[in-house]
Amino acid sequence: MASGLYAKMKAEATCFICRKLMTDPMSIDCGHSFCYKCIAGNGGNILSGWISPGITVYCPQCKASFKKECLRANKQLQNLIETIKEMDVEHLCEEHGEQLHLFCEDDHQLLCWRCERSQQHKGHVTTLVEDVCQNYKEKLQKIVTTLKSTENLCSSYILFAREQINEWEEKVEFRKQKIQSDFQTLYKFLHEEEKSHLWRLEEEKMQTLKILQDSKASLEMQSQKLKNHILELERKCQDPAQKMLQDIKDTLKRSADVKMETPKSISLELSTVCNVSELYFQVPKLLRHHQVNVTLDPDTAHPKLTLSTDWRSVTHVSLYKKPSCPRRFTVLPCVLGSVSFTSGKHYFEVSVGNSAQWDVGVCLENVLRDSDMTPAPQIGFWAIRLCKVQGYLGLTSPPTPLSLKEKPETIGIVLDYDAGFVAFYNATTGSYIYTFPKASFSQALHPYFQVHPYSPLFLPSPHE
């Protein structure tokens, strides 16, 4: 019944010309009404050809004649149109076409009077929409209050995260400057140690900074979700009762599920510590902290090299036969250490004594062993040399002359595989000799030794 009456009202208020609800309805002598723009406006409409008052035209609907000056506003029809617009805002029952004036407390669903009498809602508690609306509005407002409090908490965590990031970056920068400043006076001795510490500090910075930034990004995402949900609920609270209560069960459930994941506490204490004054007085102790036990690999020794039974010393002899082996050096009088390095920081020593000629250092596992060559990083060698003509050299390409104030009897070799550094020290005094430019290692490295006549080499045990 209600839907039929509504249809009749809408038909009465529909313009015959534009087929829409009339805007500023105007009536003519025959009693029909039309939109003002449709009947009397400018630009291609029914009266656009009127030049002056007094000309007779005809009603578009019944063809009755009328004059332009007879047009009059239809206030009653305008009021009817406003009523129809209000009814359009209100939802009608899809099944029965009746207005939804009731609310089922059991199913949280809007009902019309015919729905209430159906078998589906028999025995359910139903209430007038006007009576129940305020109660649910208060519930939604309580949820909004709670969510705003949660969003404020989230914002405070974001602010704290920003402060942590700033504090962390300031601490790292301060520590970096201190390390650099302290190393100025000891740069010659501890050049590679400085770079190693800075590299580890940068790694620590980036790892912790990523955790902090991820935590901040997560909080910002949660904050945006909370704001969006709050706006959705606030808009819903402003809706008419029927629209607000539509799907209220789902809205309440989604609101109850909104939680905030509290960020984990992140330590801003630096683990990378460097006391340069301690290093200066304890260089030998510091180096030996990373010392590894190195012995010689007999399968790599050149045929003219003889090894001791404990594989710690090597001597160049005039003639010495060895069984063939694909890993053996056959041209240069070289031998490798048996241990290999693929990560971490390592230190080992080789005693050169009063030997007049030698090479010591590290090399890649796959270096050529059957050709005459000058060792250099480009072909997989990081070593220093003592020769009779040029003295001490860093075996770069071309070689780098080394100026040493004292003749070392024991050479200490430091390999920081991850940082890409190879450095050399006078193991007796702890004084610095040379560091190779930073490299990027991708294969295993072995201790490397080249031995010449009357210049034996010896590998002391880490415990000696």
C-alpha positions in Angstrom: 0.0 0.0 0.0 2.7 2.4 1.0 4.8 1.6 -2.0 1.8 2.3 -4.3 1.1 5.7 -2.7 4.7 6.6 -3.0 4.7 5.7 -6.7 1.6 7.9 -7.3 3.2 10.8 -5.5 6.4 10.5 -7.5 4.5 10.3 -10.8 2.6 13.5 -9.9 5.9 15.3 -9.1 7.7 14.2 -12.3 8.2 16.7 -15.1 6.5 15.7 -18.4 9.3 17.3 -20.4 12.6 16.1 -18.6 11.1 13.1 -16.9 12.7 14.0 -13.5 11.5 15.4 -10.2 10.5 18.9 -10.9 12.8 21.8 -10.0 11.0 25.1 -9.2 7.6 23.7 -10.4 5.5 26.2 -12.5 1.8 25.7 -13.2 -0.1 26.9 -16.3 -3.8 27.5 -17.0 -4.7 23.9 -17.8 -3.4 22.8 -14.3 -0.3 20.9 -15.5 3.0 21.8 -14.0 6.6 21.6 -15.3 10.1 22.6 -14.2 10.7 26.3 -14.7 13.7 25.8 -16.9 11.8 23.2 -19.0 8.8 25.5 -19.7 10.2 29.0 -19.6 14.0 28.9 -19.5 16.5 29.8 -22.2 18.2 27.6 -24.8 16.1 25.2 -26.9 13.1 24.7 -24.6 9.4 25.0 -25.3 9.3 28.8 -24.9 12.7 29.7 -26.3 11.0 31.2 -29.3 8.9 33.7 -27.3 9.8 37.2 -28.1 7.2 39.2 -26.1 4.3 38.7 -23.7 0.9 38.0 -25.2 1.9 35.2 -27.6 -0.1 32.0 -27.2 1.6 28.6 -26.9 0.4 25.1 -26.0 0.8 22.8 -23.1 3.3 20.0 -23.9 1.1 17.5 -22.1 -2.6 18.3 -23.1 -2.0 20.8 -25.9 -4.2 23.5 -24.2 -3.3 27.0 -25.0 -1.7 29.4 -22.5 0.2 32.6 -22.4 3.7 33.2 -20.9 2.4 35.7 -18.3 0.1 33.0 -16.9 3.0 31.0 -15.4 2.9 30.8 -11.6 4.9 28.9 -9.0 3.3 25.8 -7.5 4.2 25.9 -3.8 2.1 22.9 -2.9 3.8 20.8 -5.5 7.2 22.0 -4.3 6.4 20.8 -0.8 5.3 17.4 -2.1 8.7 17.2 -4.0 10.6 17.9 -0.7 8.6 15.2 1.0 9.4 12.7 -1.8 13.1 13.6 -1.5 13.0 12.9 2.3 11.3 9.6 1.6 14.0 8.7 -0.9 16.6 9.2 1.8 14.7 6.8 4.1 15.3 3.1 3.1 12.3 1.1 2.2 12.0 -2.6 2.7 13.3 -4.4 -0.4 10.8 -7.3 0.1 7.6 -5.4 1.0 8.3 -1.8 -0.1 7.2 -0.5 3.3 9.2 2.0 5.5 11.6 0.4 8.0 10.3 1.8 11.3 11.3 -1.2 13.4 14.6 -2.8 14.6 15.1 -6.5 15.5 17.3 -6.7 18.6 18.0 -10.4 18.0 19.2 -10.1 14.4 20.3 -6.4 14.6 18.3 -5.8 11.4 15.9 -3.0 10.3 12.3 -4.3 9.7 9.0 -3.0 8.3 5.7 -3.9 9.9 5.2 -6.9 7.5 8.7 -8.2 8.3 7.9 -8.2 12.0 4.9 -10.5 11.4 6.8 -12.9 9.2 7.9 -16.4 10.5 11.6 -15.3 10.3 11.2 -12.8 13.1 8.6 -14.6 15.1 9.3 -14.3 18.9 12.1 -11.8 18.3 12.4 -8.6 20.4 11.5 -5.6 18.1 11.7 -1.9 18.9 10.8 1.3 17.2 13.9 2.7 15.4 13.5 6.0 17.3 13.6 4.2 20.6 16.7 2.1 19.9 18.7 4.6 17.8 20.1 6.6 20.8 21.4 3.5 22.5 23.4 2.3 19.5 24.6 5.8 18.8 26.1 6.0 22.3 27.8 2.6 21.7 29.4 3.9 18.5 30.4 7.1 20.2 32.1 5.1 23.0 34.0 3.1 20.4 35.1 6.3 18.7 36.4 7.6 22.1 38.3 4.4 22.6 39.8 4.4 19.1 40.8 8.1 19.4 42.6 7.2 22.6 44.4 4.3 20.9 45.2 6.5 17.9 46.7 9.1 20.3 48.8 6.4 21.9 50.0 5.3 18.5 50.9 8.9 17.6 53.0 9.1 20.8 54.8 5.9 19.8 55.5 7.4 16.4 56.9 10.5 18.0 59.0 8.3 20.3 60.2 6.3 17.3 61.3 9.5 15.5 63.2 10.6 18.7 64.9 7.2 18.9 66.0 7.4 15.2 67.4 10.9 15.8 69.1 9.8 19.0 70.5 6.7 17.4 71.9 8.6 14.4 73.4 11.2 16.7 75.1 8.5 18.8 76.4 6.8 15.8 77.7 10.0 14.3 79.3 11.0 17.6 81.0 7.6 18.0 82.2 7.8 14.4 83.8 11.2 14.9 85.4 10.0 18.1 86.9 6.9 16.4 88.2 9.0 13.5 89.7 11.7 15.8 91.4 9.2 18.1 92.9 7.3 15.2 94.6 10.3 13.7 97.7 10.0 16.0 97.8 6.2 15.5 96.8 6.1 11.8 100.0 4.6 10.5 99.8 1.7 13.1 96.1 1.0 13.1 94.8 2.1 9.7 93.1 -1.2 9.0 91.8 -1.5 12.5 90.1 1.9 12.2 88.4 0.9 8.9 87.4 -2.5 10.4 85.7 -0.8 13.4 83.9 1.8 11.2 82.7 -0.9 8.8 81.2 -2.9 11.7 79.7 0.3 13.2 78.1 1.1 9.9 76.7 -2.4 9.7 75.3 -2.1 13.2 73.9 1.3 12.4 72.1 0.1 9.3 70.7 -3.0 11.0 69.3 -1.1 14.0 68.1 1.8 11.8 66.2 -0.6 9.6 64.5 -2.1 12.7 63.6 1.4 13.9 62.3 2.6 10.6 60.3 -0.6 10.1 58.7 0.0 13.5 57.9 3.6 12.7 56.4 2.6 9.3 54.2 -0.1 11.0 53.0 2.5 13.5 52.2 5.0 10.8 50.2 2.4 8.9 48.3 1.5 12.1 47.6 5.1 12.7 46.2 5.6 9.3 43.9 2.6 9.7 42.7 3.9 13.0 42.0 7.4 11.5 40.1 5.9 8.6 38.0 3.7 10.9 37.3 6.7 13.2 36.2 8.8 10.2 34.0 6.0 9.0 32.3 5.7 12.4 31.9 9.5 12.8 30.3 9.7 9.3 28.0 6.8 10.3 26.9 8.6 13.5 25.8 11.6 11.3 23.6 9.4 9.1 19.8 9.1 9.4 18.7 6.4 11.9 17.8 3.8 9.3 21.1 4.3 7.4 23.2 4.3 10.6 21.7 1.1 11.9 22.0 -0.7 8.6 24.7 -3.4 8.9 25.3 -2.2 12.5 26.2 -5.7 13.6 29.1 -5.9 11.1 30.2 -2.4 12.0 30.3 -3.2 15.7 32.2 -6.5 15.1 34.8 -4.7 12.8 35.2 -2.0 15.4 35.8 -4.5 18.2 38.5 -6.2 16.1 40.5 -3.0 15.7 43.7 -3.4 17.8 47.0 -1.7 17.9 50.2 -3.7 17.9 52.5 -2.1 20.6 56.0 -1.7 19.2 58.8 -3.8 20.7 61.4 -1.9 22.8 64.6 -1.4 20.8 68.0 -0.9 22.5 70.0 2.1 21.4 73.2 0.9 23.0 76.1 0.6 20.6 78.0 -2.8 20.7 80.8 -1.5 18.5 83.4 -0.1 20.9 86.9 1.1 20.2 89.3 2.3 22.8 92.2 3.6 20.8 94.5 4.3 23.7 94.2 0.6 24.8 94.9 -0.6 21.2 98.0 1.6 21.0 99.6 -0.1 24.1 98.2 -3.6 23.4 98.5 -4.1 19.6 100.2 -7.5 19.9 97.6 -8.7 22.4 94.8 -7.4 20.2 96.1 -9.1 17.2 96.7 -12.4 18.9 93.1 -12.3 20.1 92.2 -13.4 16.5 95.2 -15.7 16.1 94.6 -19.1 14.3 96.8 -22.2 14.1 98.4 -22.4 10.7 100.4 -25.3 9.4 101.8 -25.9 5.9 100.0 -28.0 3.2 102.5 -30.5 1.8 100.4 -31.1 -1.3 100.9 -27.5 -2.4 104.7 -27.3 -1.8 107.0 -26.8 -4.8 109.3 -29.8 -5.4 112.3 -27.9 -4.1 110.7 -27.1 -0.8 111.0 -29.4 2.1 108.7 -29.3 5.2 109.4 -30.3 8.8 107.5 -33.2 10.3 105.2 -30.9 12.2 104.6 -28.9 8.9 105.6 -25.6 10.6 108.8 -24.9 8.9 109.9 -24.9 5.2 113.3 -24.8 3.6 114.5 -24.4 0.0 116.8 -27.2 -1.1 118.7 -27.8 -4.4 117.0 -31.1 -5.3 114.0 -32.7 -3.7 111.6 -35.0 -5.5 107.9 -35.0 -4.6 105.0 -37.0 -6.1 102.9 -35.0 -8.7 99.8 -33.3 -7.4 97.4 -30.9 -9.2 97.5 -28.5 -6.2 101.3 -28.3 -6.2 103.2 -25.1 -7.3 105.6 -26.2 -10.1 107.3 -23.0 -11.2 107.5 -20.5 -8.2 108.9 -21.9 -4.9 105.7 -21.5 -3.0 103.6 -23.3 -0.4 100.2 -22.6 1.1 98.8 -23.0 4.6 96.5 -25.9 5.2 93.8 -23.7 6.8 91.3 -21.7 4.6 89.3 -18.6 5.4 85.8 -17.8 4.1 84.6 -15.2 6.7 85.6 -13.5 9.9 88.8 -11.9 11.2 92.0 -13.9 11.4 95.6 -13.4 12.4 98.7 -15.6 12.0 102.4 -15.1 12.2 105.4 -16.3 10.2 109.0 -16.1 11.5 111.3 -14.9 8.8 114.4 -14.5 11.1 117.4 -13.1 9.2 116.2 -14.4 5.8 117.2 -12.2 2.9 114.3 -13.0 0.5 110.7 -14.1 1.0 107.0 -13.5 0.2 104.3 -13.8 2.9 100.6 -13.1 2.8 97.4 -14.7 1.6 96.0 -15.9 -1.8 92.9 -17.2 -3.4 92.4 -21.0 -3.5 92.3 -21.1 -7.3 95.5 -19.1 -8.2 97.7 -20.4 -11.0 100.4 -22.8 -9.8 102.2 -23.7 -13.1 103.3 -20.4 -14.4 105.9 -17.7 -13.7 104.2 -14.5 -12.4 104.5 -11.5 -10.1 101.9 -12.0 -7.3 99.4 -9.1 -7.1 95.8 -8.7 -6.0 94.6 -8.7 -9.6 95.6 -12.4 -9.9 94.6 -13.4 -6.4 97.6 -12.5 -4.1 97.8 -10.1 -1.2 101.4 -10.3 0.1 104.5 -8.3 1.0 108.1 -9.2 -0.1 111.7 -8.8 0.9 114.1 -8.9 -2.0 117.9 -8.3 -2.2 117.6 -5.4 -4.7 114.5 -3.4 -3.9 114.1 -4.2 -0.2 110.5 -4.4 1.3 107.6 -4.2 -1.1 103.9 -4.4 -1.0 103.0 -6.6 -4.0 100.5 -4.4 -5.7 100.7 -3.6 -9.4 103.1 -1.9 -9.7 104.8 -2.9 -6.4 104.6 -0.4 -3.5 108.0 0.4 -1.7 107.8 0.0 2.1 109.9 2.1 4.4 110.6 0.2 7.6 112.6 1.7 10.5 113.5 -1.8 11.9 113.9 -5.2 10.3 111.1 -7.5 11.4 111.9 -11.0 12.4 108.3 -12.1 12.7 105.6 -10.9 10.4 102.0 -10.7 11.6 99.3 -11.0 8.9 95.7 -9.8 9.7 92.8 -10.9 7.4 89.4 -9.3 7.8 87.5 -11.3 5.2 84.1 -9.6 5.6 85.6 -6.1 5.6 88.0 -6.9 2.7 91.2 -5.9 4.5 94.7 -7.6 4.6 97.3 -5.9 6.8 100.8 -6.6 8.0 102.6 -5.9 11.3 105.9 -6.3 13.0 104.7 -9.0 15.4 107.5 -8.4 17.8 106.9 -4.7 18.4 103.2 -4.5 17.2 104.2 -1.7 14.7 102.3 -1.3 11.5 103.8 -2.2 8.2 101.2 -2.1 5.3 97.5 -2.5 4.4 96.2 -3.4 1.0 93.4 -1.4 -0.5 89.9 -2.7 0.4 89.0 -5.9 -1.6 85.8 -7.9 -2.1 86.6 -11.6 -1.5 84.3 -14.2 -3.1 86.5 -17.4 -2.6 88.4 -19.1 0.1 91.8 -17.6 1.0 94.9 -19.5 2.2 98.1 -18.4 3.9 100.7 -17.9 1.2 104.6 -18.2 1.4 107.4 -18.0 -1.2 110.6 -19.5 0.0 114.2 -18.9 -1.4 117.5 -20.6 -0.8 119.1 -19.9 2.6 115.9 -18.2 3.7 113.8 -20.7 5.7 110.4 -19.7 7.1 108.8 -20.9 10.4 105.2 -20.8 11.6 105.1 -20.4 15.4 102.3 -22.1 17.3 99.7 -19.6 18.7 100.7 -20.8 22.2 104.3 -19.8 21.8 
